[in-house]
Amino acid sequence: MTKRFPMGIPFGWFFVSYSDEIAIGEVKPLRYFGKELVIFRNESGEVGVLDAYCPHLGAHLGHGGKVEGDSIRCPFHAWQFKPDGFCSKIPYAKAFPPRAKREPLADAYPVKEANGVVWCWYHPQRIAPTHDILHYPEFEGAAGWAPQVRREWRFASNPQEIAENGVDVAHFEYVHGMASVPEGKTNYDGHMRQSEAYGTREVTLPTGEKKTIPSSVVTVQNGAGQKTTRLTGVVELSLMVLATPVEADDVELRFCFTFPDVPEGSYEHQAAIAAIGYTCGQTGVEGDIPIWHHKIHREKPFLCDGDGPILRFRRYFEQFYDNGLEPHQLAAE
């Protein structure tokens, strides 16, 4: 933990790679959750994420490790490990160690592929996943959706600070220049949080005609690491917000967009690309990043009636920590 943030790294399902960025036979070093990791895709197409250091004599599997069959081979003594952490081969051993037959030797992380993402389950106590990943057809190759548009940033913050931004309604005017935020409602149900906001927007069509159209923003947060927002209005956008902790105060943030497939260069296509730029630029996340990068987390903030349900959100997010804190300690009224 750091002086800036009283909380550690939350547990949950987190992005560690796009599926199309880890090919069969490929091995890559990673650093997430304050740990050195290795990701690989074996010859059967299964992805594994392991603690990077070989349990034999500590070589880093992500630097020189090779895929052989269903396993990754250590560059030091050629021990091999499957995605579940079990040792599958020790080429020079006359007798396979009994422990290696009974249990995994390498620390393996639960992995799932969904929505074009490799998701890794992190829990500091190695507790098994307590909920599943939500699937969204538009990110899984459904017909009628455009190729993904991806953006990414890295800065000094954590997933809770980023997610809290969505309920901090007062900042939208002063950081992003938005005159108003549509009224909405939020439902909390265990690890799930869903917010819905509806309103109208006045737009100028290519003909010069002005038209008032309905708009909406629907966000679903599934634990600490999976958040999806659907926006309708001038355009329809679907956005995955992928915030993965590197350290307790260091985060990688990715935005992955798609929208209904329309001819490139059409008014609808130009409007979708413009909306993505608006969401990512100074009017969106790039307006927030300098503040996140330098701010601290106030455990007991002074709030007023226009700030939005910040403390309610913090009570929701507390469930994703395993650091010995008493319930609601981070969100004291």
Secondary structure, 3 states (H helix, E strand, C coil): CCCCCCCCCCCEEEEEEEHHHCCCCCEEEEEECCEEEEEEECCCCCEEEEECECCCCCCECCCCCEEECCEEECCCCCCEECCCCCEEECCCCCCCCHHHHHCCCCCECCEEEECCEEEEEECCCCCCCCCCCCCCHHHCCCCCECCCEEEEEEECCCHHHHHHHHHCCCHHHHHHCCCCCCCEEEEEECCEEEEEEEEEEEEECCCCCEEEEEEEEEEEEECCCEEEEEEECCCCEEEEEEEEEEECCEEEEEEEEECECCCCCCHHHHHHHHHHHHHHCCCCHHHHHHHHHHCCCCCCCCCCCCCCCHHHHHHHHHHHCCCCCCCCHHHCC
